[in-house]
Amino acid sequence: MNLEVIIAITSFVASILTFISGFGLGTILLPIFSLFFSIEVAIAATAIVHLFNNIFKSVITLKKTNWEVVVKFGVPSIIGAFLGSFILQYLIDYGTTLIHLDFGSFNTETNVLKICIGLLILLFTIFELLDIKNKIIQSDKVFYFGGALSGFFGGISGHQGALRTLFLSKFKMDKHAFIATGICIAMAVDLTRIPIYLNQDFVNFNSKIFTGILVAIIFAFMGAIIGKLILNKIKIKLLYRIVAVFLIGFSICFTLGVI
């Protein structure tokens, strides 16, 4: 199976899941891109797909958006994304020295950047599976901190959905308003981090990457349409758990340098 087919299937399924589960498009697409490209390029490519998909989804959900929550949560998220994006640059500049791991007859090579991204994927996958949103402390200070924190991790690796979901649950919005508001905030984070990524030396796109991004955007659009249509009809719990197991397995292998 070639790159374009894998990315098409992944983007389509992941985009549907963004409407009916806690996992976001970026959470699932990043590991796939990183199988074919360097992790820093994979993060930038995933961010671009994520942005276009959020723009498209905002058009079909805009009327349900809670703008008060967008401002309260979105501004700290933008600040956090700005800082996180520069932390990623620091990790790329100083965290790519090879680290040799020796497990007897099994030897691998990894680096600090891969360890950080791998652990973030593992952490947020487990975080979403635990579904601890009702355990949040109900205070505005924690809420603003949550915006900055989710934006910060969004800037580093794109993993913002789990924390955003956790803190946005403070507001008693219906399902449609919750999704529409989250999309606007995610789009604000994307618009913050992508220009910073593109201004760095590590983003060196070629025709293969551009093709992958284009395919991902098209099939993510299709998945978003399907997800919107079936939002009130289905909850794919089994598929949700299968994706979680894949992400946990991938993050461990990626951290250890197996992938």
GIMOFEN-V915989 format. One record per residue. RES is the residue in one small letter. PHI is phi in radians with two decimals (* if undefined). Layout:
RES_PHI / RES_PHI
This chain:
m_* / n_-1.47 / l_-0.99 / e_-1.08 / v_-1.15 / i_-1.07 / i_-1.16 / a_-1.07 / i_-1.11 / t_-1.09 / s_-1.11 / f_-1.10 / v_-1.16 / a_-1.11 / s_-1.16 / i_-1.11 / l_-1.10 / t_-1.12 / f_-1.53 / i_-2.12 / s_-2.66 / g_-1.40 / f_-1.38 / g_-1.76 / l_-1.04 / g_-1.11 / t_-1.02 / i_-1.55 / l_-1.31 / l_-0.97 / p_-1.04 / i_-1.19 / f_-1.05 / s_-1.27 / l_-1.26 / f_-1.96 / f_-2.27 / s_-1.08 / i_-1.09 / e_-1.18 / v_-1.21 / a_-1.08 / i_-1.11 / a_-1.15 / a_-1.12 / t_-1.08 / a_-1.08 / i_-1.14 / v_-1.06 / h_-1.04 / l_-1.10 / f_-1.08 / n_-1.15 / n_-1.19 / i_-1.07 / f_-1.12 / k_-1.16 / s_-1.16 / v_-1.13 / i_-1.60 / t_-2.23 / l_-0.98 / k_-1.10 / k_-1.61 / t_-1.20 / n_-1.65 / w_-1.26 / e_-1.11 / v_-1.22 / v_-0.99 / v_-1.21 / k_-1.11 / f_-1.60 / g_-1.25 / v_-1.10 / p_-1.07 / s_-1.13 / i_-1.12 / i_-1.08 / g_-1.11 / a_-1.13 / f_-1.06 / l_-1.19 / g_-1.09 / s_-1.12 / f_-1.32 / i_-1.11 / l_-1.04 / q_-1.05 / y_-1.10 / l_-1.11 / i_-1.20 / d_-1.24 / y_-2.13 / g_-2.03 / t_-1.89 / t_-1.17 / l_-1.12 / i_-2.04 / h_-1.59 / l_-1.95 / d_-2.10 / f_-2.02 / g_1.28 / s_-1.43 / f_-1.91 / n_-2.15 / t_-2.42 / e_-2.23 / t_-2.47 / n_-2.65 / v_-1.08 / l_-1.07 / k_-1.11 / i_-1.10 / c_-1.10 / i_-1.17 / g_-1.06 / l_-1.20 / l_-1.15 / i_-1.07 / l_-1.10 / l_-1.04 / f_-1.35 / t_-1.17 / i_-1.11 / f_-1.01 / e_-1.24 / l_-1.16 / l_-1.22 / d_0.89 / i_-1.73 / k_-1.06 / n_-1.41 / k_-1.65 / i_-1.21 / i_-1.27 / q_-1.51 / s_-2.59 / d_-1.11 / k_-1.08 / v_-1.14 / f_-1.11 / y_-1.14 / f_-1.09 / g_-1.10 / g_-1.11 / a_-1.13 / l_-1.18 / s_-1.15 / g_-1.15 / f_-1.07 / f_-1.23 / g_-1.10 / g_-1.20 / i_-1.29 / s_-2.34 / g_1.62 / h_-1.49 / q_-2.18 / g_-1.08 / a_-1.13 / l_-1.19 / r_-1.08 / t_-1.06 / l_-1.02 / f_-1.41 / l_-1.19 / s_-1.17 / k_-1.06 / f_-1.61 / k_-1.46 / m_-1.69 / d_-1.27 / k_-0.99 / h_-1.20 / a_-1.17 / f_-1.06 / i_-1.18 / a_-1.09 / t_-1.17 / g_-1.08 / i_-1.10 / c_-1.10 / i_-1.18 / a_-1.07 / m_-1.15 / a_-1.11 / v_-1.14 / d_-1.08 / l_-1.16 / t_-1.43 / r_-1.42 / i_-1.09 / p_-1.02 / i_-1.20 / y_-1.02 / l_-1.19 / n_-1.54 / q_-1.78 / d_-1.19 / f_-1.27 / v_-1.57 / n_-2.30 / f_-1.38 / n_-2.09 / s_-1.10 / k_-1.13 / i_-1.20 / f_-1.05 / t_-1.10 / g_-1.06 / i_-1.11 / l_-1.08 / v_-1.06 / a_-1.09 / i_-1.11 / i_-1.08 / f_-1.31 / a_-1.19 / f_-1.03 / m_-1.09 / g_-1.12 / a_-1.11 / i_-1.10 / i_-1.10 / g_-1.05 / k_-1.11 / l_-1.21 / i_-1.79 / l_-0.96 / n_-1.58 / k_-2.00 / i_-2.62 / k_-2.41 / i_-1.51 / k_-1.16 / l_-1.12 / l_-1.09 / y_-1.00 / r_-1.26 / i_-1.10 / v_-1.07 / a_-1.08 / v_-1.11 / f_-1.04 / l_-1.15 / i_-1.14 / g_-1.09 / f_-1.09 / s_-1.09 / i_-1.18 / c_-1.12 / f_-1.16 / t_-1.05 / l_-1.42 / g_1.51 / v_-1.19 / i_-1.83
